[in-house]
Amino acid sequence: MKFLVVVAAVVACAGARSINAGWVLPPGNIGTSGILRKDGSTDLFSHDFAHDIVAIGPSGIILKSGPPVQLDADLNMVGRSKRSTAGYVNAAGSIGRSGIVRMDGTIEQFGHDLAHDIAFFGPSGIILKNGPPIHLNENLNTMGRTKRHTFGPSGMITSWGQPIQFKEPFAKIVLDGPSGFQLSDGTLVQKPVVVAAVVACAGARSINAGWVLPPGNIGTSGILRKDGSTDLFSHDFAHDIVAIGPSGIILKSGPPVQLDADLNMVGRSKRSTAGYVNAAGSIGRSGIVRMDGTIEQFGHDLAHDIAFFGPSGIILKNGPPIHLNENLNTMGRTKRHTFGPSGMITSWGQPIQFKEPFAKIVLDGPSGFQLSDGTLVQKPA
């Protein structure tokens, strides 16, 4: 930003250089637009204040109306608020009515209502006409205030944590409604469904449908933890939920479900009727899909006999549970077929190449089975 406008001749002065529009001094510059200090901090003058200036000197500013503004050796206003109605600039970034631009390239954009509610800017906060001030830390991040969207040159992160890639650099919100907003590059963004009131909590953000916390997310569909493990809720359990909180779930029927610091259920089975997902792979009613690409398919009878899934096994309605190791391989149970995308290995060790990718067993009998690609496989006698 340029703060000094050269209009008249330069007047020599010992240790300083006087211009019609201001002064250039060792600690910084004084002009009709504001004060720019050597440390990068700035006091910007409002339009009315700038037009009220009669003369600028190295130690103060003479106004048409009101007492003169005294400046100390560092060009700070003495006995007068340093805050500006036009904005504030320091080494960490710039604050204006449109938002905050930080030195790391991130942008925090202010909404229409907030922009018009601003009274003064300062290095540590923003004073509003209505409501409490917005406090800023040394990096110009808001403290103790509802999280806002964070903007960068090529994308943004919404206040609820959704990353969005811009189609055009430095896109901005042009339309903001209750169910979503539109960016200047044409992107439409859907907001999370909010039906109930938002509950404030330190270090957490509550939405009607769940919570987003440091150890993971809780929603009506289940729990997704930071380590990748998941508890999926059944249809009946999901529809029995009344409220979700950071430490538990309130149900219409039955006792509440308590959660520990890692979002594990306390005093209740962690197992799910819908399936289980962790870093090693996924377990569902159709079978097990591992991270290494191998697949273990369950037969019709086994699928319908499943009661619950867990990270270390599967509970059956009839018969002993199926134990799983850390790689989701079955232990202490008859070996099953292993499936891959282009072939399989039978439980007795016979490799079979698929005619079509991801073939499956469609008919299984006592003497053999048939694959979906038409292959007939004879079982050992």
C-alpha positions in Angstrom: 0.0 0.0 0.0 1.1 3.5 -0.7 0.2 6.0 1.9 2.0 9.2 0.8 1.0 11.4 -2.0 3.6 13.9 -3.3 1.8 17.1 -4.2 4.2 20.0 -3.4 7.9 20.6 -3.2 10.2 18.9 -0.7 11.3 21.0 2.2 14.6 20.1 3.8 14.7 19.5 7.6 17.4 18.1 9.9 16.9 14.4 10.3 13.6 14.3 8.4 12.0 15.1 5.0 8.8 17.1 4.9 6.3 16.7 2.1 3.1 18.6 1.7 1.1 15.4 2.3 3.1 14.0 5.2 6.5 13.1 6.7 9.1 10.4 6.1 10.9 9.7 9.4 13.2 7.0 10.8 10.4 5.2 12.7 8.0 5.3 9.7 5.9 7.5 7.4 3.0 9.8 8.2 0.5 10.7 5.4 -3.1 11.8 4.9 -4.1 8.2 4.5 -2.5 6.9 7.7 0.7 6.0 9.5 3.1 3.3 8.2 5.7 2.2 10.7 9.1 0.6 10.2 7.9 -2.6 11.9 5.1 -3.0 9.2 2.2 -2.0 11.5 -0.2 0.6 10.1 -2.9 3.0 11.4 -5.3 3.8 8.5 -7.3 7.0 8.8 -11.0 7.1 8.0 -12.3 9.3 5.2 -13.7 11.9 7.7 -10.4 12.0 9.7 -8.3 12.4 6.6 -10.4 15.4 5.4 -10.2 17.0 8.9 -6.4 17.2 8.7 -4.9 20.7 8.5 -1.2 19.9 8.9 1.0 16.9 9.5 4.2 17.1 11.6 6.8 14.7 12.9 5.2 14.7 16.4 1.6 15.1 15.6 -1.4 16.0 13.4 -3.4 19.3 13.5 -7.1 18.9 12.9 -9.7 21.4 11.8 -12.0 20.3 14.6 -10.9 18.9 17.9 -7.5 18.7 19.7 -4.4 17.8 17.8 -3.2 14.2 17.7 0.1 13.7 19.5 2.6 11.1 18.3 5.3 9.5 20.3 8.8 8.5 19.1 7.4 5.3 17.5 4.6 7.2 15.7 1.9 5.8 18.1 -1.0 8.1 18.9 -0.7 9.5 22.5 -3.9 9.7 24.5 -6.0 8.6 21.5 -7.2 5.2 20.3 -4.9 3.7 17.7 -7.8 1.8 16.2 -8.9 2.7 12.7 -12.3 2.5 11.1 -10.7 1.8 7.7 -8.5 -1.2 8.5 -5.3 -2.4 10.1 -2.0 -3.8 8.6 0.9 -5.4 10.5 3.5 -8.0 9.9 1.0 -10.9 10.2 -1.4 -9.6 7.6 -4.2 -7.1 6.9 -7.6 -6.6 8.4 -10.3 -4.8 6.5 -14.1 -4.7 6.3 -14.1 -7.5 3.8 -12.1 -9.8 6.0 -8.6 -10.8 7.0 -5.7 -11.6 4.6 -2.8 -13.3 6.4 0.8 -13.5 5.4 0.5 -17.3 5.0 -2.0 -16.7 2.1 -5.1 -17.7 4.0 -8.2 -15.5 3.9 -11.1 -15.1 6.3 -14.0 -13.5 4.6 -16.5 -11.4 6.6 -20.2 -11.7 5.9 -22.4 -8.7 4.9 -23.8 -8.3 8.4 -20.5 -8.5 10.2 -18.8 -6.0 7.8 -21.5 -3.4 8.5 -21.3 -4.1 12.3 -17.6 -3.2 12.6 -16.8 0.0 14.6 -12.9 -0.2 14.9 -10.0 -2.4 13.9 -6.9 -2.9 16.1 -3.9 -5.3 16.1 -5.5 -7.6 18.7 -9.2 -7.5 17.7 -12.2 -5.9 16.1 -14.7 -3.8 18.0 -18.3 -4.3 16.9 -21.2 -1.8 17.2 -23.3 -4.7 18.6 -22.0 -7.7 20.5 -18.7 -8.6 22.0 -15.4 -7.8 20.3 -13.6 -10.3 18.1 -10.3 -11.1 19.6 -7.3 -11.9 17.4 -4.1 -13.7 18.2 -0.6 -12.8 16.8 -1.4 -14.6 13.5 -4.7 -12.7 13.1 -6.8 -15.8 13.8 -10.1 -15.3 15.6 -10.3 -16.6 19.2 -13.3 -17.6 21.1 -15.6 -17.1 18.1 -17.5 -19.4 15.8 -15.2 -20.9 13.2 -15.5 -19.2 9.8 -14.6 -20.3 6.3 -10.8 -20.2 5.5 -9.9 -19.0 2.0 -6.7 -19.6 0.1 -5.7 -18.6 -3.5 -6.8 -21.9 -5.0 -9.4 -23.3 -2.6 -11.2 -23.0 0.7 -12.1 -25.0 3.8 -15.7 -24.4 5.0 -16.5 -23.7 8.7 -17.6 -27.4 9.0 -14.3 -28.7 7.5 -15.2 -29.4 3.9 -12.3 -28.7 1.4 -13.4 -27.1 -1.9 -11.1 -26.6 -4.9 -11.7 -23.4 -6.8 -12.4 -23.5 -10.6 -10.9 -20.0 -10.8 -8.2 -18.5 -8.5 -9.3 -16.4 -5.5 -13.0 -17.2 -5.8 -15.4 -15.7 -3.2 -18.8 -16.3 -1.9 -21.3 -14.2 -3.9 -24.6 -15.7 -2.6 -25.1 -17.1 0.9 -28.4 -18.8 1.9 -29.6 -21.0 4.7 -29.0 -24.3 2.8 -25.9 -23.4 0.9 -23.8 -20.8 -0.9 -22.5 -20.0 -4.4 -18.9 -19.0 -5.2 -17.9 -16.5 -7.9 -16.6 -19.4 -10.0 -20.1 -20.9 -10.2 -19.5 -23.7 -7.6 -22.6 -24.5 -5.4 -21.9 -25.7 -1.9 -24.5 -27.5 0.2 -24.4 -26.7 4.0 -24.9 -29.4 6.6 -28.5 -30.0 7.5 -29.3 -28.0 10.6 -32.7 -28.6 12.3 -32.0 -28.0 15.9 -30.1 -25.3 17.8 -26.3 -25.3 17.7 -24.7 -26.1 21.1 -21.4 -24.4 21.7 -18.6 -26.5 23.3 -14.9 -25.8 23.7 -12.9 -27.6 21.0 -16.0 -29.0 19.3 -18.6 -28.0 16.8 -22.2 -29.3 17.1 -24.5 -29.8 14.1 -28.0 -31.2 14.3 -26.9 -34.5 12.7 -23.8 -35.0 14.9 -20.5 -33.7 16.2 -17.0 -33.1 14.7 -14.4 -33.6 17.4 -10.6 -34.0 17.5 -10.8 -37.8 17.9 -13.3 -38.2 15.1 -16.9 -37.7 13.9 -20.3 -38.8 15.4 -23.3 -38.9 13.2 -26.7 -40.6 12.9 -25.0 -43.2 10.6 -22.2 -44.1 13.0 -18.9 -43.1 14.4 -15.8 -42.4 12.3 -12.6 -42.1 14.3 -9.4 -40.3 13.4 -7.5 -43.7 13.2 -9.9 -44.8 10.4 -12.0 -47.2 12.5 -15.8 -47.0 12.3 -18.8 -48.1 14.2 -21.8 -48.2 11.8 -25.3 -47.9 13.4 -28.1 -50.1 12.4 -31.3 -48.7 10.8 -33.3 -49.2 14.1 -30.5 -47.7 16.3 -30.2 -44.7 14.0 -33.9 -44.0 14.1 -33.9 -44.4 17.9 -31.4 -41.5 18.4 -32.8 -38.3 20.0 -29.6 -36.3 20.5 -25.9 -36.7 19.8 -23.3 -35.1 22.1 -19.5 -35.2 22.4 -19.7 -37.7 25.2 -22.7 -39.8 24.4 -25.9 -40.5 22.4 -29.4 -40.1 23.9 -31.9 -42.7 22.7 -35.7 -42.7 22.6 -35.8 -46.1 24.2 -33.2 -47.5 26.6 -30.2 -46.0 28.5 -27.9 -43.4 26.8 -24.8 -44.6 25.1 -21.7 -43.2 26.8 -18.6 -42.5 24.8 -15.0 -42.3 26.1 -12.3 -39.8 24.9 -11.6 -41.9 21.8 -15.3 -42.2 20.9 -15.5 -45.8 22.0 -18.8 -46.9 23.5 -18.5 -47.4 27.3 -20.5 -50.2 28.9 -22.0 -51.2 25.6 -21.0 -53.5 22.7 -19.1 -51.6 20.0 -20.3 -54.1 17.5 -22.5 -53.1 14.6 -25.2 -54.9 12.7 -24.4 -53.0 9.5 -20.6 -53.7 9.2 -17.2 -52.5 10.4 -14.5 -50.5 8.7 -10.9 -50.0 10.0 -7.4 -49.4 8.6 -7.1 -53.1 7.6 -10.2 -53.2 5.5 -14.0 -53.6 5.6 -16.4 -56.2 7.0 -19.9 -56.5 5.7 -22.7 -59.1 5.2 -21.3 -60.0 1.8 -17.8 -60.7 3.1 -14.4 -59.1 3.9 -12.5 -56.6 1.6 -9.0 -56.1 2.8 -6.6 -53.2 2.1 -4.3 -55.6 0.2 -7.1 -56.2 -2.4 -8.0 -59.7 -1.3 -11.7 -60.5 -0.8 -13.3 -63.2 1.4 -16.9 -63.8 0.3 -19.6 -65.1 2.7 -22.1 -67.6 1.5 -25.9 -67.0 1.7 -26.4 -69.0 4.9 -23.5 -67.3 6.7 -24.6 -63.8 5.7 -28.0 -64.4 7.1 -26.6 -65.9 10.3 -24.6 -62.8 11.2 -25.7 -61.0 14.4 -23.0 -58.4 14.9 -19.7 -57.2 13.4 -16.6 -56.0 15.4 -13.0 -55.2 14.8 -11.9 -58.7 16.1 -14.6 -60.9 15.0 -18.2 -61.7 13.8 -20.9 -62.9 16.2 -23.3 -65.4 14.7 -26.9 -66.2 15.6 -26.1 -69.9 15.6 -22.7 -71.4 16.3 -19.3 -70.0 17.6 -18.1 -66.5 16.7 -15.6 -66.0 13.8 -12.4 -64.6 15.2 -10.4 -62.1 13.0 -6.7 -61.1 13.3 -5.4 -57.6 12.8 -5.4 -58.1 9.0 -9.1 -59.3 9.1 -8.1 -62.9 8.4 -10.3 -65.6 10.0 -8.7 -67.6 12.8 -9.6 -71.0 14.1 -12.2 -71.5 11.3 -12.3 -73.6 8.1 -10.3 -71.8 5.5 -12.5 -70.0 2.9 -12.0 -68.9 -0.7 -9.8 -65.9 -1.3 -11.0 -63.5 -4.0 -9.0 -60.9 -6.0 -10.1 -58.7 -8.9 -8.9 -61.1 -11.6 -9.0 -64.4 -9.9 -9.4 -66.5 -6.8 -7.8 -69.2 -4.7 -10.2 -71.9 -3.5 -10.2 -73.0 0.2 -8.3 -76.1 -1.0 -5.6 -74.1 -2.7 -6.7 -74.2 -6.4 -6.0 -71.0 -8.3 -8.7 -69.9 -10.8 -8.4 -67.1 -13.4 -11.6 -65.1 -13.9 -13.0 -64.7 -17.5 -14.5 -61.4 -16.3 -13.1 -59.2 -13.5 -14.5 -59.5 -10.0 -16.4 -62.7 -10.7 -18.4 -64.2 -7.8 -19.9 -67.5 -6.8 -23.5 -67.6 -7.9 -24.3 -71.3 -7.3 -22.7 -73.5 -4.6 -23.4 -77.2 -4.3 -21.8 -80.2 -2.5 -19.7 -81.2 -5.5 -18.8 -77.8 -7.0 -19.8 -74.2 -7.6 -20.4 -71.9 -10.6 -18.9 -68.4 -11.0 -20.8 -65.4 -12.4 -18.5 -65.5 -15.5 -19.7 -69.0 -16.3 -16.7 -71.0 -14.9 -17.6 -74.4 -13.3 -15.3 -75.5 -10.4 -15.2 -79.1 -9.2 -14.7 -79.5 -5.4 -12.2 -82.3 -4.2 -13.9 -85.6 -3.6 
